[in-house]
Amino acid sequence: MGDQENLPSLLVVRRSFVRRSADRMKKYMRRSLIAIPLLFVGLYIGVGFSPKGARLLYHEFAESFREHYHIDTQKVEALYGKYFHEQSIIYAGDTKVACYSSPEHRILVESYEDIPEKIRLAILASEDKAFFAHNGVDGWAVARAGTLRVVHGVIPLFSGTRSGASTLTMQLAKKLRGREGVRATLDDKIAEALIAFDIEDRLNKYQIFLKYVNMPYFGRGQYGVEAASRSYFGKSAKELDWHEAAYLVALVNKPALPDRKSIAQNGLPNGGNANKLAAKHGAQRVLDLMRDLEEDSTVISREHFTKDDYANASTKLLNLEIRPAGSGCASSPALRSYVEQVRVDYGKQLRAKKQEVASLNDAGLSIYFPSDEGVSTELEHVVSLARNVYVKRHKKDADIDQLRAGAVAMRLDGRVLGIVGNIDTGRYKFNVMTQGYRQPGSTAKAITYTAYDEALMERILSSPNPPRTLDEMVDALDKACVILDAPIMISRGRGKPPHVVQNFSRSKPMYFMKEIPCGLAVGESRNTTAVRAGQKAGVNRMVEVARRLGIKEDARHKLEAYPTMAIGGFDARPIDIARVFAVIANGGFEVTPSFVEDICSKDGMSIIHFREDPLNDDEKESLPCNPSGASHLHKPERILNPAVARHMIQLLRNVVDGPTSTAHSLRNGVVLGQDPFIYDNKSPRLKFTLEDSGEIAGKTGSAANADRSVTDAWIVLVLPGPVSKPEEGVVLVFWMGKDNKHSLGSGETGGRIWTNSVVSILDYLKKNRGLLAAGNTFVPLHPLSEEELSRYIPVQKPEALPDEDAPSVIDPYDPSTPLESLEGVLEKGELESGKGVDGETPHAPRNGGGNGEHPPLLKDPEQKKDPEFQSQPDLYLLKTTP
């Protein structure tokens, strides 16, 4: 205990101070003979050269002074308008959760009367007690500061005593000159004094004080007392106690002091704690000054700081705790992608409309968005969990740093509840969910079968006895939707071997299943059936349906009429994939992703929602602000036949409900965060049975390169809302891939990567948001009226969309396929894989034989002794037709 390192921190500081002071005493004493006379000279000059005289002199030679001291009059003029930017506040539900990352985070105090008295008194005591008495420059303060600056270098007893001469008005002038944080020179002080004269001529004391309250930087990116109060204490400045007000004002001269990691304080250990201690010492100094200020008649204040207030505040200050750094504006990682997307979307919108509000960042707006912070946080957790499981499987992956992933949760009416734009939103700013174009893999089959359903429905409704009700239409679709699962190829032009479409299988040889219901084809994600469905619907129809359901294009990413589009051979943004599934699930109504409910100015009016004048297209009237956005929503347009929408949701339910489907494990139960290929019968399982959790629809997807290596892994899940509130249903989209589009690795699929992680958010939604409840079923957002139904029945058969420019599909099982197109296209051995191949089937599928209409299908291995099988020189040799 005798070792000096173990002594209390303050004792170490004191001994160090005494030792250095003794060494310097002789040198300082020699200077004292000069300092004492200078003290009196400074007092004489400071008092004798009155600020009033200086002010008159400045007015007489204003232009010369401004030119000599480089005073920018435009910056001075700006102070008289709305000089300070104000941060825009974001609300999610009833909770203020974030603000924009503007250059200056500021919440403006609007009037002098709104300044809390405790803050007012603390500022006057600490910064300028004669504020209401001087005319911009305090002559006594100038004299005092000048003399003490000389004495500071002479007598060690005064080494800690400095006195600034800057008034509140001069501090404003310093801000105007952009000299904050810079050690002032004599020229700086003169220029600030001259600008202060200008300010005092133009503004009264109350206006100047108000400008000052909104000006100081307090650290943490916070400007002005209101923003600082919320950052350090989590409450408005009006709610601050005496010791908290003193603490804030003390930070004016040392912003962010409590958050600094180290401090040069004579070797004091534990720098961070020392900074917090120093900040409290600064607050105590302000309290002392407030106590001494009580008797000063020049101070205008309605609040009285009594001796009891002083004693209580000093005691409370000892145990004062501040909020941790980062708990203020836009600090939630789960909200970063969301906030940035609102800024991008609506910043452009306002600039396009030439609104008066120049920037969402610093216009003091109230921004209301539908984001659910709990859902956003859970999405972050799922992405992190899936990433960790994947990295554990691929420890030797050379380009693991290229791994990216994201997620989005969107209601069936388009409100975006949460979004994770990338695998690490702090590190990677690119929002792949809204900006990235990736191959959607088998999730695109939702588009393919929608187009096929539409083609079937047109044929059904143009029949002699068409169905007359919605239920009859859906039943007719279900019976008609049967598709052949058998080898199929796509021509790649003269002289090139065709692209052979393959079903995903972990075993060889590959097996096919002949004619199967569309529900089974979708559930098992069979590629050959999807290509046939796309061919029957028409490739151009698939392009039109994709655009109508919400797939957006840009100059580099165009939808092309090519047969592999049926299995995901195109690029799409994940947010648009969410739109496609939302339209299907909500009964066929158009969906526009909405990141914001309303953006409102301080006068309580919306700046993005307007009531248009039917007689004048140029006249628009702003609507009153509505945080729920409800008054601004109109019934969306129905863009999909309601029978097609209902039938499609039935097909997509097979992905989860089918016993051999790609996501059926969600019904049986999975171990959270476990690799699905690792069998674990001891850990608890999360499962969502139909009886306990209601209906679930979805689709897995895995886009692949030409060598069949998976580059993009997806899972889409659709959860219906309560029957009485169908709009509260949710679409969940999860994606993983690499930035360089290299392979994710052998055996990787959307189901394998995501299934055991997404159960986390399913469990959260079931327990906390009323989803996945027993009895929840898919119902349209709006019921189908008799008038709407009559629009679909009857219908004339439309002309087919031409596919002349599309490459031809070579179907060995279509009797109309020319024999010559089959000659030489298949050789003995492995089939060639091609770009766009995708699909997932986690089991060895069943097999069937020929049915008299098509050539014999492939046989099961146990049938290899069959003479018909032995007569084939190769499993894939299909050179003849019946």
Rosetta blueprint (number, residue, H / E / L):
1 M L
2 G L
3 D L
4 Q H
5 E H
6 N H
7 L L
8 P L
9 S H
10 L H
11 L H
12 V H
13 V H
14 R H
15 R H
16 S H
17 F H
18 V H
19 R H
20 R H
21 S H
22 A H
23 D H
24 R H
25 M H
26 K H
27 K H
28 Y H
29 M H
30 R H
31 R H
32 S H
33 L H
34 I H
35 A H
36 I H
37 P H
38 L H
39 L H
40 F H
41 V H
42 G H
43 L H
44 Y H
45 I H
46 G H
47 V H
48 G H
49 F L
50 S L
51 P H
52 K H
53 G H
54 A H
55 R H
56 L H
57 L H
58 Y H
59 H H
60 E H
61 F L
62 A H
63 E H
64 S H
65 F H
66 R H
67 E H
68 H H
69 Y L
70 H L
71 I L
72 D L
73 T H
74 Q H
75 K H
76 V H
77 E H
78 A H
79 L L
80 Y L
81 G L
82 K L
83 Y L
84 F L
85 H L
86 E E
87 Q L
88 S L
89 I E
90 I E
91 Y E
92 A E
93 G L
94 D L
95 T E
96 K E
97 V E
98 A E
99 C E
100 Y L
101 S L
102 S L
103 P L
104 E L
105 H E
106 R E
107 I L
108 L L
109 V L
110 E L
111 S L
112 Y H
113 E H
114 D H
115 I L
116 P L
117 E H
118 K H
119 I H
120 R H
121 L H
122 A H
123 I H
124 L H
125 A H
126 S H
127 E H
128 D L
129 K L
130 A L
131 F L
132 F L
133 A L
134 H L
135 N L
136 G L
137 V L
138 D L
139 G H
140 W H
141 A H
142 V H
143 A H
144 R H
145 A H
146 G H
147 T H
148 L H
149 R H
150 V H
151 V H
152 H H
153 G L
154 V L
155 I L
156 P H
157 L H
158 F H
159 S L
160 G L
161 T L
162 R L
163 S L
164 G L
165 A L
166 S L
167 T L
168 L H
169 T H
170 M H
171 Q H
172 L H
173 A H
174 K H
175 K H
176 L H
177 R L
178 G L
179 R L
180 E L
181 G L
182 V L
183 R L
184 A L
185 T L
186 L H
187 D H
188 D H
189 K H
190 I H
191 A H
192 E H
193 A H
194 L H
195 I H
196 A H
197 F H
198 D H
199 I H
200 E H
201 D H
202 R H
203 L L
204 N L
205 K H
206 Y H
207 Q H
208 I H
209 F H
210 L H
211 K H
212 Y H
213 V H
214 N L
215 M L
216 P L
217 Y E
218 F L
219 G L
220 R L
221 G L
222 Q E
223 Y E
224 G L
225 V H
226 E H
227 A H
228 A H
229 S H
230 R H
231 S H
232 Y H
233 F H
234 G L
235 K L
236 S L
237 A H
238 K H
239 E H
240 L L
241 D L
242 W H
243 H H
244 E H
245 A H
246 A H
247 Y H
248 L H
249 V H
250 A H
251 L L
252 V L
253 N L
254 K L
255 P L
256 A L
257 L H
258 P H
259 D H
260 R L
261 K L
262 S L
263 I L
264 A L
265 Q L
266 N L
267 G L
268 L L
269 P L
270 N L
271 G H
272 G H
273 N H
274 A H
275 N H
276 K H
277 L H
278 A H
279 A H
280 K H
281 H H
282 G H
283 A H
284 Q H
285 R H
286 V H
287 L H
288 D H
289 L H
290 M H
291 R H
292 D H
293 L H
294 E L
295 E L
296 D L
297 S L
298 T L
299 V L
300 I L
301 S L
302 R L
303 E L
304 H L
305 F L
306 T L
307 K H
308 D H
309 D H
310 Y H
311 A H
312 N H
313 A H
314 S H
315 T H
316 K H
317 L H
318 L H
319 N L
320 L L
321 E L
322 I L
323 R L
324 P L
325 A L
326 G L
327 S L
328 G L
329 C L
330 A L
331 S L
332 S L
333 P H
334 A H
335 L H
336 R H
337 S H
338 Y H
339 V H
340 E H
341 Q H
342 V H
343 R H
344 V H
345 D H
346 Y H
347 G H
348 K H
349 Q H
350 L H
351 R H
352 A H
353 K H
354 K L
355 Q L
356 E L
357 V L
358 A L
359 S L
360 L L
361 N L
362 D L
363 A E
364 G L
365 L L
366 S E
367 I E
368 Y E
369 F E
370 P L
371 S L
372 D L
373 E H
374 G H
375 V H
376 S H
377 T H
378 E H
379 L H
380 E H
381 H H
382 V H
383 V H
384 S H
385 L H
386 A H
387 R H
388 N H
389 V H
390 Y H
391 V H
392 K H
393 R H
394 H L
395 K L
396 K L
397 D L
398 A L
399 D L
400 I H
401 D H
402 Q H
403 L E
404 R E
405 A E
406 G E
407 A E
408 V E
409 A E
410 M E
411 R E
412 L L
413 D L
414 G L
415 R E
416 V E
417 L E
418 G E
419 I E
420 V E
421 G L
422 N L
423 I L
424 D L
425 T L
426 G L
427 R L
428 Y L
429 K L
430 F L
431 N L
432 V H
433 M H
434 T H
435 Q H
436 G L
437 Y L
438 R E
439 Q L
440 P L
441 G H
442 S H
443 T H
444 A H
445 K H
446 A H
447 I H
448 T H
449 Y H
450 T H
451 A H
452 Y H
453 D H
454 E H
455 A H
456 L H
457 M H
458 E H
459 R H
460 I H
461 L H
462 S L
463 S L
464 P L
465 N L
466 P L
467 P L
468 R L
469 T L
470 L H
471 D H
472 E H
473 M H
474 V H
475 D H
476 A H
477 L H
478 D H
479 K H
480 A H
481 C L
482 V E
483 I E
484 L E
485 D E
486 A L
487 P L
488 I E
489 M E
490 I E
491 S L
492 R L
493 G L
494 R L
495 G L
496 K L
497 P L
498 P L
499 H E
500 V E
501 V E
502 Q L
503 N L
504 F L
505 S L
506 R L
507 S L
508 K L
509 P L
510 M L
511 Y L
512 F L
513 M L
514 K E
515 E E
516 I E
517 P E
518 C H
519 G H
520 L H
521 A H
522 V H
523 G H
524 E L
525 S L
526 R L
527 N H
528 T H
529 T H
530 A H
531 V H
532 R H
533 A H
534 G H
535 Q H
536 K H
537 A H
538 G L
539 V H
540 N H
541 R H
542 M H
543 V H
544 E H
545 V H
546 A H
547 R H
548 R H
549 L H
550 G L
551 I L
552 K L
553 E L
554 D E
555 A L
556 R L
557 H E
558 K L
559 L L
560 E L
561 A L
562 Y L
563 P H
564 T H
565 M H
566 A H
567 I H
568 G L
569 G L
570 F L
571 D L
572 A E
573 R L
574 P H
575 I H
576 D H
577 I H
578 A H
579 R H
580 V H
581 F H
582 A H
583 V H
584 I H
585 A H
586 N L
587 G L
588 G L
589 F E
590 E L
591 V L
592 T L
593 P L
594 S E
595 F L
596 V L
597 E L
598 D E
599 I E
600 C E
601 S L
602 K L
603 D L
604 G L
605 M E
606 S E
607 I E
608 I E
609 H E
610 F E
611 R E
612 E E
613 D E
614 P L
615 L L
616 N E
617 D E
618 D E
619 E E
620 K E
621 E E
622 S E
623 L E
624 P E
625 C L
626 N L
627 P L
628 S L
629 G L
630 A H
631 S H
632 H H
633 L L
634 H L
635 K L
636 P L
637 E L
638 R E
639 I L
640 L L
641 N L
642 P H
643 A H
644 V H
645 A H
646 R H
647 H H
648 M H
649 I H
650 Q H
651 L H
652 L H
653 R H
654 N H
655 V H
656 V H
657 D H
658 G L
659 P L
660 T L
661 S L
662 T L
663 A L
664 H L
665 S H
666 L H
667 R H
668 N H
669 G L
670 V E
671 V L
672 L L
673 G L
674 Q L
675 D L
676 P L
677 F L
678 I L
679 Y L
680 D L
681 N L
682 K L
683 S L
684 P L
685 R L
686 L E
687 K L
688 F L
689 T L
690 L H
691 E H
692 D H
693 S H
694 G L
695 E L
696 I L
697 A E
698 G E
699 K E
700 T E
701 G E
702 S E
703 A E
704 A E
705 N L
706 A L
707 D L
708 R L
709 S L
710 V E
711 T E
712 D E
713 A E
714 W E
715 I E
716 V E
717 L E
718 V E
719 L E
720 P L
721 G L
722 P L
723 V L
724 S L
725 K L
726 P H
727 E H
728 E H
729 G L
730 V E
731 V E
732 L E
733 V E
734 F E
735 W E
736 M E
737 G E
738 K E
739 D L
740 N L
741 K L
742 H L
743 S L
744 L L
745 G L
746 S L
747 G L
748 E L
749 T L
750 G H
751 G H
752 R H
753 I H
754 W H
755 T H
756 N H
757 S H
758 V H
759 V H
760 S H
761 I H
762 L H
763 D H
764 Y H
765 L H
766 K H
767 K H
768 N H
769 R L
770 G L
771 L L
772 L L
773 A L
774 A L
775 G L
776 N L
777 T L
778 F L
779 V L
780 P L
781 L L
782 H L
783 P L
784 L L
785 S L
786 E H
787 E H
788 E H
789 L H
790 S H
791 R L
792 Y L
793 I L
794 P L
795 V L
796 Q L
797 K L
798 P L
799 E L
800 A L
801 L L
802 P L
803 D L
804 E L
805 D L
806 A L
807 P L
808 S L
809 V E
810 I E
811 D L
812 P L
813 Y L
814 D L
815 P L
816 S L
817 T L
818 P L
819 L H
820 E H
821 S H
822 L L
823 E L
824 G L
825 V L
826 L L
827 E L
828 K L
829 G L
830 E L
831 L L
832 E L
833 S L
834 G L
835 K L
836 G L
837 V L
838 D E
839 G L
840 E L
841 T L
842 P L
843 H L
844 A L
845 P L
846 R L
847 N L
848 G L
849 G L
850 G L
851 N L
852 G L
853 E L
854 H L
855 P L
856 P L
857 L L
858 L L
859 K L
860 D L
861 P H
862 E H
863 Q H
864 K L
865 K L
866 D L
867 P H
868 E H
869 F H
870 Q H
871 S L
872 Q L
873 P L
874 D L
875 L L
876 Y L
877 L L
878 L L
879 K L
880 T L
881 T L
882 P L
